[in-house]
Every structure is written in structure tokens, then in C-alpha cells.
């Protein structure tokens, strides 16, 4: 593999055909051509659009200072998915960005017709914070399921 290549693997769960997990591995210059951690597998219901996904399998408990190898990957723009049908946006970020005292934060907001409408971001339907990748993964899966069921 050469530098800058992106390998994407789409994994479909045959038991739940309406869900899809997307796993991507990046190979990049600058860190010894090392392989970046895999994306966290998520159960994303059909009909949801992924705007961006940088939610990586990281050991955030090791993020105690600026020597953490993946500090640059912990910013406010980690994952954003939306559903036009359910009029929802789920957003995941690390707050404060690049900071060892930070944590992941999930926000679920109402999707509005106008592209820029900050008051909806100021009034989220749901929020949850944690430093644990597994807790965040489980909460995202639960929130998406609750939206599909009409409970959020």
C-alpha cells in the first residue's frame, strides 16, 4: 500500500438487513506509514446519511497529555449522521477539541429546512458525554433506534 490510500470495507449484517456497519482503514504519511485505528462499528439504520465519520477505536484513557498519538483525531467534528425522514441530526465530537481533559459528546438535534439555524443546536433533543468509546458506541446505537421507533 502506498501513502494516502484509503481502504473501505462495507460490512452488512445478514441478521438485520436494514443496518450497515462501515469500517475504514487509512494509511497515511507522517507517522511512519502506520495504519490508523479502525472506525468504531455502528448500527446505522437504513435511510440515515453519514456526513462524516472519524469515530475511531481509540484508547482515550491513554490521552493524558499532548504525547497521545491520536490527539489530532479528537476534535469537535468526529461523526455526523442525519435522517431526512425523521428530521434528526446526530452529532459526535470531543470537547474541548484536542484536550486531554475532554470527552466525547453526543447531541441529537432537530433537522430544520434552513441549513443554518443555530437555535436548534442550542436546544438539543438529547445529549450524552463520556470518555469511553464503548459507552458512546452503545448510546449512539440506542439513540438511533429510539429515533426510528419515534421515541426521540
C-alpha positions as CSV (number, residue, x, y, z in Angstrom):
1,X,0.0,0.0,0.0
2,X,1.2,3.5,-0.8
3,X,0.8,6.6,1.2
4,X,-2.5,8.2,1.4
5,X,-4.5,5.2,0.4
6,X,-8.0,4.6,1.8
7,X,-9.4,1.1,2.2
8,X,-13.1,0.9,2.8
9,X,-15.0,-2.2,3.8
10,X,-18.8,-2.3,3.9
11,X,-20.0,-4.9,6.3
12,X,-23.7,-5.9,6.1
13,X,-25.3,-7.7,9.0
14,X,-27.3,-10.6,7.4
15,X,-29.4,-10.9,10.6
16,X,-30.6,-7.2,10.3
17,X,-30.6,-6.3,6.7
18,X,-31.7,-2.8,7.4
19,X,-28.5,-1.9,9.2
20,X,-25.0,-1.5,7.8
21,X,-21.6,-1.0,9.5
22,X,-18.9,0.8,7.7
23,X,-15.3,0.2,8.5
24,X,-12.4,2.2,7.0
25,X,-8.7,2.0,7.5
26,X,-6.4,4.9,6.5
27,X,-2.7,4.6,5.6
28,X,-1.0,7.9,5.8
29,X,2.3,9.7,5.7
30,X,3.8,11.3,8.8
31,X,3.6,8.6,11.4
32,X,5.8,6.0,9.9
33,X,3.2,5.0,7.3
34,X,1.3,3.4,10.2
35,X,-2.2,2.2,10.0
36,X,-4.7,4.4,11.7
37,X,-7.2,2.7,14.1
38,X,-10.4,1.3,12.6
39,X,-13.6,3.1,12.7
40,X,-15.9,2.1,15.6
41,X,-18.6,-0.2,14.1
42,X,-22.1,1.3,14.4
43,X,-25.5,0.0,13.7
44,X,-26.8,2.8,11.4
45,X,-30.5,2.3,10.4
46,X,-31.3,2.4,6.7
47,X,-32.2,5.9,5.4
48,X,-29.6,7.7,7.5
49,X,-26.9,9.7,5.7
50,X,-23.3,9.8,7.1
51,X,-21.9,13.3,6.5
52,X,-18.6,12.4,8.0
53,X,-17.2,9.6,10.3
54,X,-13.9,9.8,12.1
55,X,-15.1,7.8,15.2
56,X,-12.0,5.7,15.8
57,X,-11.3,2.8,18.1
58,X,-9.0,4.7,20.4
59,X,-7.9,4.1,24.0
60,X,-8.9,7.5,25.3
61,X,-7.8,6.6,28.8
62,X,-4.3,6.9,27.4
63,X,-4.9,10.5,26.4
64,X,-3.4,12.2,29.4
65,X,-1.1,14.8,27.7
66,X,0.0,16.1,24.3
67,X,2.1,13.0,23.6
68,X,-1.1,11.0,22.7
69,X,-0.5,9.6,19.2
70,X,-4.1,10.3,18.1
71,X,-4.7,13.7,19.8
72,X,-5.4,15.3,16.3
73,X,-8.3,12.9,15.8
74,X,-10.2,14.1,18.9
75,X,-11.9,17.3,17.8
76,X,-15.5,18.6,17.6
77,X,-16.2,17.0,14.2
78,X,-16.0,13.2,14.7
79,X,-19.3,11.9,13.4
80,X,-22.4,13.4,11.9
81,X,-25.3,11.5,10.5
82,X,-28.8,12.7,9.6
83,X,-32.2,11.3,8.6
84,X,-34.5,13.5,6.5
85,X,-37.4,11.1,7.2
86,X,-37.0,11.5,10.9
87,X,-35.8,15.2,10.8
88,X,-32.9,14.5,13.1
89,X,-29.1,15.0,13.1
90,X,-26.8,13.1,15.4
91,X,-23.5,14.8,16.0
92,X,-20.5,13.5,17.9
93,X,-17.4,15.5,18.9
94,X,-14.6,15.7,21.5
95,X,-14.9,18.7,23.8
96,X,-12.8,20.6,24.2
97,X,-11.0,19.7,21.0
98,X,-7.6,18.1,21.2
99,X,-7.6,18.4,25.0
100,X,-6.7,15.5,27.4
101,X,-9.4,16.6,29.9
102,X,-12.0,16.4,27.1
103,X,-14.7,13.8,26.5
104,X,-17.0,12.7,23.7
105,X,-20.3,14.4,23.5
106,X,-23.3,13.2,21.5
107,X,-26.0,15.7,20.5
108,X,-29.3,14.9,18.8
109,X,-31.0,17.9,17.3
110,X,-34.0,18.5,15.1
111,X,-33.2,18.8,11.4
112,X,-34.7,22.1,10.0
113,X,-35.3,23.2,6.5
114,X,-32.9,26.1,6.6
115,X,-29.2,25.0,6.6
116,X,-28.1,27.4,9.3
117,X,-30.4,27.7,12.3
118,X,-28.2,27.8,15.4
119,X,-31.1,27.8,17.9
120,X,-31.7,24.1,17.2
121,X,-28.1,23.3,18.2
122,X,-28.7,25.4,21.4
123,X,-31.7,23.2,22.2
124,X,-30.7,19.6,21.6
125,X,-33.3,16.8,22.0
126,X,-30.7,14.6,23.7
127,X,-27.1,14.9,24.9
128,X,-24.7,12.4,26.5
129,X,-21.0,12.7,27.4
130,X,-18.3,10.1,28.2
131,X,-14.6,9.3,27.6
132,X,-15.5,5.7,26.9
133,X,-15.6,4.7,23.2
134,X,-17.8,1.7,24.1
135,X,-20.3,3.8,26.1
136,X,-20.6,6.3,23.3
137,X,-21.0,3.5,20.7
138,X,-23.8,1.9,22.7
139,X,-25.5,5.2,23.3
140,X,-25.4,6.1,19.6
141,X,-26.9,2.7,18.7
142,X,-29.6,3.2,21.3
143,X,-30.4,6.8,20.3
144,X,-30.7,5.9,16.6
145,X,-33.0,3.0,17.4
146,X,-35.2,5.3,19.6
147,X,-35.4,7.9,16.8
148,X,-36.5,5.1,14.3
149,X,-39.1,4.0,16.8
150,X,-40.4,7.6,17.2
151,X,-39.4,7.9,20.8
152,X,-36.8,10.7,20.2
